[in-house]
Amino acid sequence: MINVYISQVDRIAGQLHQNGMGDISVDDLRSLAGSLEMTINIVYGEIRHRMEREQDANPKPPSGPARGLLDGLRLPSSKGGDAA
C-alpha cells in the first residue's frame, strides 16, 4: 500500500516540475505545501515512535564503565591515607 502513496507523490512532483507551476495560484501552492508538510510530519512521527518502541524492546547497556553496587558508597580512599 505504501508503494501506491510513494508513486502518487512522485507523480505529482513530476507533473509539477514538468508542467511548471505558473498557472497554479499561490493559495493552491500553499495548500499543497501544507498537505505535504503534514504528511511528512506524520511519517516522521511514526518513524520516531517505532524507533522508541524498538529501543524499549532492546535496551542497550550503558556505554560507560561498569558500575558495581558499592560504587555509590563514599568509602575512604586507600590512596594517600594513614598507614596502619
Summary of the structure (lengths in Angstrom):
residues: 84
radius of gyration: 28.4
end to end distance: 76.6
largest distance: 92.3
contacts: 117
relative contact order: 0.05
helix: 64%
strand: 0%
